[in-house]
Amino acid sequence: MARVITTGTQALALVIVIGLGACDRPSPTSVSLDTPTVPSASDGPPPPPDGAFLGQMPPDQTSQLTSLGVEVVVPGQVPPSFTIAEMRVTQDDPDTSYLVVYQNDLNQCFAVEFATEGMSAPPVTESRLPIQPPLFGDQGYVLNYGPFVDDGTVAPSPDSHLFTDWMLGPSGAYRLVGATYIGSLFEGLRGCQDVSPEEAVTLAESLTVLTADPMGESPGR
């Protein structure tokens, strides 16, 4: 095997060349351990913050409703300013029903109502908006709002109403209702105001099944 032997001046020149080569080599980039790492899309969505329950419903109320033996439906996108103000549950086989009332600090109210029987066609209101809740399919359901009009079943009324059609599910029927109906049931909530019709549509279209785990995502039907 051939060997290269350097002497004197050649060795010195080689040392200088090596040193210059080392100076030309870029220094490694420093990385701060304090720099936050941006998650990739494969990491999935971040976990919900503490206290972020589905339908703003804490575990004790979740257990109360899921123990009814029916498919419990609540809004999946309740604004954080709303909390549960009232909850009414009736279980008298075969008549099971529940009503969950939400209220915010602006004194706006809405509720989700469920019933296994006793549903009837709603009175006609001045205005309607279509709703397409994925949970119930495209069945032509609407949000009814405004004063009642004379349709032969009820007298005209100056009061404003807000409610969706009854939407049929495996256990019974569900609807979103507004402040006038809530005030007729709870004296302490008679001064409540409706959310806007557009927000009511968003709430109705977010309806989802409440699971036993209040932090869990409800599977689609």
C-alpha positions as CSV (number, residue, x, y, z in Angstrom):
1,M,0.0,0.0,0.0
2,A,1.4,3.3,-1.0
3,R,2.2,5.8,1.9
4,V,2.4,9.6,1.6
5,I,5.2,11.0,3.8
6,T,5.4,14.8,4.3
7,T,8.4,16.6,5.5
8,G,9.0,20.0,7.1
9,T,7.6,22.6,4.8
10,Q,5.0,20.2,3.3
11,A,3.7,19.3,6.8
12,L,3.3,23.0,7.7
13,A,1.5,23.7,4.4
14,L,-0.9,20.8,5.0
15,V,-1.7,22.0,8.6
16,I,-2.5,25.5,7.2
17,V,-4.7,24.1,4.5
18,I,-6.6,22.0,7.0
19,G,-7.0,24.9,9.3
20,L,-8.4,27.1,6.5
21,G,-10.8,24.3,5.5
22,A,-12.1,24.1,9.0
23,C,-12.7,27.9,9.0
24,D,-14.7,27.7,5.8
25,R,-17.0,25.0,7.1
26,P,-20.3,26.5,8.3
27,S,-21.0,26.3,11.9
28,P,-24.0,24.2,13.0
29,T,-27.3,26.0,13.5
30,S,-28.2,26.3,17.1
31,V,-31.7,25.2,18.2
32,S,-33.4,26.6,21.2
33,L,-35.1,24.1,23.4
34,D,-37.6,26.7,24.3
35,T,-38.9,27.2,20.8
36,P,-42.4,25.7,20.5
37,T,-42.9,22.9,18.0
38,V,-45.6,23.4,15.5
39,P,-47.7,20.2,15.4
40,S,-48.2,18.6,12.0
41,A,-51.6,17.7,10.6
42,S,-51.0,14.1,11.5
43,D,-51.0,15.1,15.2
44,G,-54.7,15.6,15.1
45,P,-56.6,18.4,16.8
46,P,-55.5,19.7,20.2
47,P,-57.3,18.3,23.2
48,P,-60.2,20.3,24.5
49,P,-59.5,22.8,27.3
50,D,-60.3,21.9,30.9
51,G,-64.0,22.1,31.5
52,A,-65.0,21.9,27.8
53,F,-67.8,19.3,28.0
54,L,-70.0,18.4,25.1
55,G,-73.1,20.6,25.2
56,Q,-71.5,22.4,28.2
57,M,-72.9,19.6,30.3
58,P,-70.9,18.4,33.4
59,P,-70.7,14.7,34.2
60,D,-73.5,14.6,36.8
61,Q,-76.0,16.0,34.4
62,T,-74.7,13.8,31.6
63,S,-75.2,10.7,33.8
64,Q,-78.7,11.8,34.6
65,L,-79.7,12.1,31.0
66,T,-77.9,9.1,29.6
67,S,-79.5,6.9,32.3
68,L,-82.9,7.6,30.7
69,G,-82.4,4.8,28.2
70,V,-83.0,7.1,25.2
71,E,-80.7,8.7,22.6
72,V,-79.9,12.0,24.2
73,V,-79.2,14.9,21.8
74,V,-77.6,18.2,22.7
75,P,-76.0,21.0,20.7
76,G,-72.4,20.2,19.9
77,Q,-71.4,23.9,19.4
78,V,-72.7,25.8,22.4
79,P,-71.1,29.2,22.7
80,P,-68.9,29.3,25.8
81,S,-70.9,32.3,27.2
82,F,-73.9,29.9,27.7
83,T,-74.4,27.6,30.7
84,I,-77.2,25.3,31.7
85,A,-79.8,27.2,33.7
86,E,-82.5,24.6,34.0
87,M,-83.0,20.9,33.3
88,R,-86.3,19.1,33.5
89,V,-86.5,15.3,33.1
90,T,-89.6,13.1,33.0
91,Q,-89.4,9.3,32.9
92,D,-92.8,7.6,33.0
93,D,-92.7,4.6,30.6
94,P,-93.5,5.0,27.8
95,D,-93.6,8.8,28.2
96,T,-90.0,10.0,28.6
97,S,-89.0,13.6,28.0
98,Y,-86.3,16.1,28.9
99,L,-85.7,19.8,28.5
100,V,-82.2,21.4,28.8
101,V,-82.2,25.2,29.0
102,Y,-79.1,27.3,28.3
103,Q,-78.7,31.0,29.3
104,N,-75.9,33.5,28.9
105,D,-74.9,36.7,30.7
106,L,-76.9,38.8,28.1
107,N,-80.0,37.0,29.3
108,Q,-80.5,35.1,26.1
109,C,-82.0,31.6,26.3
110,F,-82.6,28.6,24.2
111,A,-83.4,25.0,25.0
112,V,-83.3,21.5,23.5
113,E,-86.4,19.4,24.1
114,F,-87.0,15.7,23.6
115,A,-90.3,13.7,23.8
116,T,-91.3,10.2,23.0
117,E,-94.9,11.1,22.4
118,G,-97.3,14.1,22.4
119,M,-95.7,15.9,19.5
120,S,-98.0,17.9,17.2
121,A,-97.5,20.0,14.1
122,P,-96.3,23.5,15.2
123,P,-98.3,26.6,14.6
124,V,-97.4,28.8,11.7
125,T,-95.1,31.7,12.3
126,E,-94.4,34.7,10.2
127,S,-90.9,33.6,9.2
128,R,-89.0,30.4,8.6
129,L,-85.4,29.4,7.8
130,P,-84.4,26.0,6.4
131,I,-82.2,23.8,8.7
132,Q,-80.1,20.8,7.7
133,P,-78.9,19.0,10.8
134,P,-76.6,16.1,9.7
135,L,-77.9,14.0,12.6
136,F,-81.4,14.0,11.2
137,G,-80.8,14.0,7.5
138,D,-82.3,16.2,4.8
139,Q,-86.0,16.1,5.7
140,G,-87.0,19.6,4.9
141,Y,-87.0,20.7,8.6
142,V,-87.2,24.5,9.3
143,L,-86.7,27.0,12.1
144,N,-89.9,28.8,12.8
145,Y,-89.7,32.3,14.3
146,G,-91.7,35.5,14.7
147,P,-95.4,36.0,15.8
148,F,-98.0,33.3,15.1
149,V,-100.2,33.9,12.1
150,D,-103.8,32.9,11.9
151,D,-103.7,29.4,10.3
152,G,-107.0,28.2,11.9
153,T,-105.3,26.5,14.8
154,V,-104.1,29.4,16.9
155,A,-105.0,33.1,17.1
156,P,-102.5,35.7,15.9
157,S,-100.1,36.7,18.6
158,P,-97.9,39.7,19.1
159,D,-95.4,37.6,21.0
160,S,-92.4,36.4,19.1
161,H,-91.7,32.7,19.1
162,L,-88.7,30.6,18.0
163,F,-88.6,26.8,17.6
164,T,-87.6,24.2,15.1
165,D,-89.8,21.5,13.7
166,W,-89.8,18.3,15.7
167,M,-87.0,16.2,14.2
168,L,-87.4,12.4,14.4
169,G,-84.8,10.1,15.8
170,P,-84.6,6.4,16.9
171,S,-85.9,7.2,20.4
172,G,-88.4,10.0,19.7
173,A,-88.4,13.6,18.5
174,Y,-86.2,16.6,19.2
175,R,-86.4,20.3,18.7
176,L,-84.7,23.6,19.6
177,V,-87.0,26.1,21.4
178,G,-86.7,29.8,22.3
179,A,-87.4,32.3,25.1
180,T,-91.2,32.5,24.9
181,Y,-91.7,28.8,25.4
182,I,-89.0,28.7,28.1
183,G,-90.6,31.6,30.0
184,S,-93.9,29.8,30.0
185,L,-92.3,26.9,31.9
186,F,-89.9,28.7,34.2
187,E,-91.0,31.8,36.0
188,G,-87.4,32.9,36.7
189,L,-86.7,32.9,33.0
190,R,-89.6,35.0,31.8
191,G,-87.4,37.9,30.9
192,C,-85.1,35.9,28.6
193,Q,-84.5,36.9,25.0
194,D,-84.1,34.8,21.9
195,V,-80.8,34.2,20.2
196,S,-80.8,35.4,16.6
197,P,-82.4,33.2,14.0
198,E,-79.1,32.6,12.4
199,E,-77.5,31.5,15.6
200,A,-80.5,29.2,16.3
201,V,-79.9,27.6,12.9
202,T,-76.3,27.0,13.8
203,L,-77.3,25.5,17.1
204,A,-79.9,23.2,15.5
205,E,-77.5,22.0,12.9
206,S,-74.9,21.2,15.5
207,L,-77.2,18.8,17.4
208,T,-75.3,15.6,18.3
209,V,-75.7,12.5,20.5
210,L,-74.5,12.9,24.0
211,T,-72.3,10.0,25.1
212,A,-71.6,8.7,28.6
213,D,-68.2,10.4,28.4
214,P,-69.0,14.1,28.3
215,M,-65.6,14.9,26.8
216,G,-66.0,12.4,24.0
217,E,-67.0,12.9,20.4
218,S,-70.3,11.5,19.5
219,P,-70.3,9.0,16.6
220,G,-72.3,9.9,13.6
221,R,-75.3,7.9,12.7
